[in-house]
Amino acid sequence: MSSSFQINRRQTLTLAGAAAFAPWAAQAAAPASASAAAWADIERVARGQTVYFNAWAGSERINAYLQWVAGELQRDFGVKLQHVKISDAADVVKRVRAEKQAGRKDTEGTVDLIWINGENFAAMKRDGLLSAPFAQALPNFQWVDTVGKPTTLVDFSVPTDGLESPWGMAQLTFFADAKRLPQVPQSMAELLALARSQPGRITYPRPPNFHGTTFVKQALIEHAPDVKALAQPVTAAALEAQAAPLWRFLDALHPHLWRGGKQFPQNSAAQRQMMADGELLLALTFNPNEAANEIAAKRLSATVQSWQFAKGTIGNTHFVAIPYNAPSKAGAQVVANFLLSPAAQARKADIDVWGDPTVLDVTRLPAAERARFASAVRPGQLAQSAPALPEPHASWVDALEKEWTRRYGV
């Protein structure tokens, strides 16, 4: 497309969107100049747009990071980023679904971009609530580590198909004060042994809090007779066969937990505080750098250490996606591309900022960009990463949470 070719704004949006939403293979086959021209069209349409980014707001660090992102986008691209603070992405999914059921089309939605993964992505993909594929056409996607971090292309065993753009990595990680717990458990079996020897000093967040559900899924993976079955959509028969050992494990564990397993912390932040106060021996997180964050902020002792089970813990990628009826699709793509930039990814990975692990292959970056990620090991950081175990299929989440609630909810 020639930059001097004159078309009206609606045509520009249509053509730019079509170019950016084309499959990556088609983009790669086209001349580089054509791809660059298509992206320039998107940036031109995006200028002046407001992007309503529905994102979890439960962390001051994350909120502050998004404020920084907003400033960069406004200055460099003329895009206004509005952080719509939410507590649960599932509520946003329900809103977009309701908009579709009400007949809202094209640009008539209220959400331009959503922070999402797992069962929420699977639901939006299944119900046709997402816009056309866009992720692989983002210029900065070229730096994503799709080989070393395969969950950047597969979300809870559901192929992303370009419908969401990777933003950060997560993996179940435990942390504890080495003065109180010098020998840490390296499996669910060892955790059970620890709970038996230290009754009332171990627990996990109450599902459906996602940290609590992740704990349950970790136990499922370690006990399932056929782990490969977990990658398939759940059925009643599969749940009965694969989860039976899980329930036996939890039945054995719960009597030794905090308050006899009759009550559970509402979230990981509450569990972390209980650990910091000495009430609990350990806490858990999905951010491998959380303990280091908390030590840097002087909310945890410098003697706190992080670890992952020896044979691995559940890991996944979190993403951003564009609903089918986003009013500012061009702006949303510009935001998603900026979030993948080495500058934005390095700042997000900084312990003093957020500490969220990058989705990029840092080794492939130009030297100047690679240098952004160089930093000394901080107290509380993982000494050694364990293998990232794949998430069960997204459909297992709801099934596990319902059965957990039936058995243990009070």
Buried (B, 14 or more C-beta within 10 A) or exposed (E): BEEEEEEEEEEBBEBBBEBBBBBBEEBEEBEEEEBEBBBBBBBBBBEEBEBBBBBBBEBEBBBEBBEBBBEBBEEEBBBBBBBBEBEBBBEBBEBBBEBBEEEBEEEEBBBBBBBBBBBBBBBBBEBEBBBBBBBBBBBBBEBBBBEEBEBBBBBBBBEBBBBBBBBBBBBBBBBBBBEBBEEBBBBBEBBBEBBEEBEBBBBBBBBBBBBBBBBBBBBBBBBBEEBEBBBBBBEEEBBEBBBEBBBEBBEEBBEBBBEEBEEBBEBBBBBBBBBBEEEBBBBBBBBBBBBBBBBBEEEBBEEBBBBBBEEBBBBBBBBBBBBBBBBBBBBBBBBBBBBBBBEBBBBBBBBEBBBBBBBBBBEEBEEEBBEBBEEEEBBBBBEEBBEBBBBBBBBBBBBBBBBBEEEBEE
